[in-house]
Amino acid sequence: MRMLIKRLRSIQIMTLSVYGLTPIPFSDKTNIYEFVYISGKALVQSIVPSCWGLKETRMIVIEDFPCKSDKIERRYKKMQHPNSYNDNIEYIEAEVQDDYSDDSLFNISSWGADLSFRELANMYEDDELVKPELQRKYVWDKVEASRFIESILLGLPVPSIFLAQAGSQKLIVDGYQRIMTVYDYMHGIFSSDKKVFKLSNSEKINARWRNKAFSELSTDDQRKLRSTTIHAIIFEQKKPENDDTSLYQVFERINTSGRTLTAQEIRNCVYQGPLNSLLFELNENADWRELFGSEDADNRMRDIEYILRFFVMKTDVVLNSESKQISLKKVLNEFMNTHKNASIEIIAQFKSEFERTIHLVSNCIGVNAFRNYTRNKFSKKFHPAIFDAVMISAFLIDQHGTPLPEVSPDKHKELLENEAFKDSISKRTTDIHNIKQRIQLAGEILFGVNLR
């Protein structure tokens, strides 16, 4: 497909060409789905699992565009993922590198489709196109959203989106910001502030469209925006029908413009149901927000994953495991898959367990409950393995009916400076021995209770 597009700035002609190439491998298990080629530079946009049986790699070639290639590269990255996040969580390499594979279970089909924004808007209104429950909120500001609309009006190609077929509906896996920006603009209201959506009155926006609502655009520009197509990569898990753990791994291998989905973002797509809703509800708990260290929810859902981790770490699957080590991702996935449609009674029990335990920990230890102690001061970062130790020991002791005492600063420091405890929260943190040891040490040193 080849087309010439006249656009503003210098009234130059931009040549945009789309080619289908023999699939290009990115790694042993992934292929490049789409890349943009401009000024001799390839900008990889989408990487997908090789198990999809990719038919081709899409190459989008841009020539004669009246601005530098680095500006287009910045625009492309902004189109997909404009915001980074501040990291207030301790890095544990063994857990970040945790991986497992059930490739033999894969029976995935995938296909591509070019959908106009008019079609996407209609699908969204008809509930045929849905975002996973409580997916990342709309985060673009007015300038970012305006730049995206301007890019479409300029004729720049829009990065592909990912959709998952779920019965008669399609879930938005990646691309929510792009879809909703155009949807909001066409409907006149900006999601972030609920005000009339006019493009930013900024010099960053071309004067032709600056400070204009959709209704104020020329008829040609309105038609262009509605009819512009965005390439959708749609996939569906065929088998196993009642187990979404394979689908999780498909999501995990999706990589768009160098950004992979986090583990919990994937679970949020794959394991929707009452348990998923509960995790979001619990994530707003005031005690939890204070102890996690941020009033605002993590925009990559890592805080939600730690709440899930609490439910998993106290189960027999972990505490009575005969294995030497667990795959943390796998046990978290299996727990969500097993309980995603849990009964009202089970959900109520889960809710009570977390709320009671986090409240007890907050009262007994305080704001530094899940922080390490180094160089004579408490860290400002949340520590996942310390969270395990404190929360599970407090839960188990409370379950036995033993009151939890108030923990003195000296006792707290004693635990964090204990050599065996330090090893258990920093080395091979998914070894069963180390999980049990840090829970037992927290029970003994903090609360004076033997959990062995």
Order of alpha helices (4+ residues) and beta strands (2+ residues): beta-beta-beta-beta-beta-beta-alpha-alpha-beta-alpha-beta-alpha-beta-beta-alpha-alpha-beta-alpha-beta-beta-alpha-alpha-alpha-alpha-alpha-alpha-alpha-beta-beta-alpha-alpha-alpha-alpha
